[in-house]
Amino acid sequence: MGDWKKAVAVFKELKYPIDCNRFEEKLAAQKIICMLQLKGMSLNYSFRLNIRGSYSKEFTRDYYNHNYEFKNLITDTTLSEDEKITVHALDNLFLKSPSLLEIGATYAYLTENLGKSPIEAFGIVKQEKGFYPDTKIAKGISKAKEFLFEPTLEDLDWLKEETGPIQRASLKLLKGF
């Protein structure tokens, strides 16, 4: 059973009321909750893949049954400071864009819940979301990776080593102008 009061607190923090009669809001809401859960926030909804990406029947039931609370952002539940930071990190990346959230949440669900490799997940997203331009698909996947997959120290060291020569050459070139 999902924690609808905490879900309302998420949307209250985002200053994003959800009206169950507006498709784009419902679509974005589903993906926001899915992405936050994949990041580790405890909201207790089960998701599966649907035509428009990750989808939870329980969350759908909750925002219909508690439409007044979701629409007016009424809850007595508050998020922890860490949860607020996570919510804002998601919002800063996706800016509540239903299409980017749909792409990103689909990719993330495929890799995190279904164990697909990044290449397999990309192919599935490209096939299933082919009605979006390639640039939007790339952007949505990139944002999902940035939100969910924090680089390890080894990743950062490799990146520094890999890009260091290019950065140094660029700086030398700029100094010459």
C-alpha positions in Angstrom: 0.0 0.0 0.0 1.4 3.3 -1.1 2.0 6.4 1.1 -0.3 8.9 -0.5 0.2 11.5 2.2 4.0 11.5 1.5 3.3 11.6 -2.2 1.2 14.7 -1.7 4.1 16.1 0.4 6.4 15.5 -2.7 4.1 17.6 -4.9 3.7 20.2 -2.2 7.5 20.6 -2.1 7.5 20.9 -5.9 4.6 23.4 -5.8 2.9 21.1 -8.4 -0.7 20.3 -7.7 -2.0 17.2 -9.4 -5.5 17.2 -11.0 -6.6 13.7 -11.8 -8.6 15.1 -14.8 -5.4 16.4 -16.6 -3.5 13.8 -18.5 -0.1 15.5 -18.6 -0.2 16.1 -14.8 -1.0 12.5 -14.1 1.7 11.3 -16.5 4.3 13.5 -14.9 3.1 12.5 -11.4 3.5 8.8 -12.1 7.1 9.3 -13.4 8.1 11.6 -10.6 7.0 9.1 -7.9 8.7 6.2 -9.8 12.0 8.1 -10.2 12.0 9.1 -6.5 11.4 5.5 -5.5 14.2 4.3 -7.8 16.5 6.8 -6.1 15.5 5.3 -2.7 12.7 7.4 -1.4 10.2 5.2 0.5 6.7 5.8 -1.0 5.7 2.1 -1.3 4.1 2.0 -4.7 4.6 -0.9 -7.1 5.3 0.0 -10.7 5.2 -1.9 -14.0 5.8 -0.8 -17.6 2.9 0.5 -19.5 2.5 2.1 -22.9 3.5 5.5 -21.5 6.3 4.2 -19.3 6.3 3.2 -15.6 2.9 3.1 -14.1 1.4 2.3 -10.7 -2.2 1.2 -10.3 -2.0 1.9 -6.6 -0.8 5.4 -7.1 -3.5 6.0 -9.7 -6.1 4.8 -7.2 -4.7 7.1 -4.5 -4.7 10.3 -6.6 -8.3 9.6 -7.7 -9.4 8.7 -4.2 -7.6 11.7 -2.7 -7.9 14.1 -5.6 -8.8 17.0 -3.3 -5.6 16.6 -1.3 -3.4 16.2 -4.4 -5.1 19.1 -6.2 -4.8 21.4 -3.2 -1.5 20.0 -1.8 -3.0 19.2 1.6 -1.1 16.8 3.8 0.2 16.7 7.4 3.3 14.7 6.3 6.6 16.5 5.8 9.6 15.4 3.9 13.0 15.1 5.6 15.8 17.5 4.4 17.4 14.7 2.4 14.1 13.9 0.7 13.6 17.5 -0.1 17.1 17.7 -1.7 16.3 14.6 -3.7 12.9 16.0 -4.9 14.6 19.3 -6.0 17.4 17.4 -7.7 14.8 15.6 -9.8 12.9 18.8 -10.5 16.1 20.7 -11.5 16.9 18.0 -14.0 13.5 17.3 -15.5 11.6 20.6 -14.8 8.3 18.6 -14.6 8.5 17.9 -18.3 6.1 15.0 -18.9 8.0 13.8 -22.0 11.4 13.9 -20.4 10.1 12.2 -17.3 8.4 9.5 -19.4 11.6 8.8 -21.3 13.8 8.9 -18.2 11.5 6.9 -16.0 11.1 4.2 -18.7 14.9 3.9 -19.1 15.5 3.9 -15.4 12.8 1.2 -14.8 14.3 -1.0 -17.5 17.8 -0.8 -16.1 16.9 -0.8 -12.4 13.9 -3.1 -12.1 14.2 -5.3 -15.2 18.0 -5.6 -15.2 18.4 -4.5 -18.8 21.9 -3.2 -19.8 22.1 0.4 -20.7 22.4 -0.5 -24.3 19.4 -2.8 -24.2 17.4 -0.2 -22.3 18.3 2.5 -24.8 17.1 0.3 -27.7 13.8 -0.4 -26.0 13.2 3.2 -25.2 14.1 4.2 -28.8 11.7 1.6 -30.1 8.8 2.3 -27.7 9.2 6.1 -27.6 10.0 6.5 -31.3 7.4 9.2 -31.5 9.8 11.5 -29.6 12.8 13.1 -31.5 16.1 11.4 -31.0 17.5 14.5 -29.2 14.7 14.3 -26.6 15.3 10.6 -26.0 19.0 11.2 -25.5 18.2 14.1 -23.2 15.7 12.1 -21.1 18.1 9.2 -20.7 20.9 11.5 -19.8 18.9 13.2 -17.1 17.8 9.8 -15.7 21.4 8.7 -15.5 22.5 11.9 -13.9 19.7 11.6 -11.3 20.1 8.0 -10.4 23.6 7.0 -11.1 26.1 8.8 -9.0 29.7 8.3 -10.2 32.1 6.4 -8.0 35.5 7.8 -7.1 37.0 5.5 -9.7 34.6 6.9 -12.3 35.7 10.5 -11.4 39.4 9.6 -11.5 39.0 7.9 -14.9 37.1 11.0 -16.2 39.8 13.3 -14.9 42.5 11.3 -16.5 40.5 10.9 -19.8 39.5 14.6 -20.2 42.6 16.2 -18.5 44.7 16.5 -21.7 41.8 18.0 -23.6 41.1 20.5 -20.9 44.8 21.5 -20.6 45.0 21.9 -24.4 41.8 24.0 -24.4 43.2 26.3 -21.7 46.5 26.7 -23.6 44.6 27.6 -26.7 42.4 30.1 -24.9 45.5 31.8 -23.4 46.9 32.2 -26.9 43.9 34.4 -27.9 
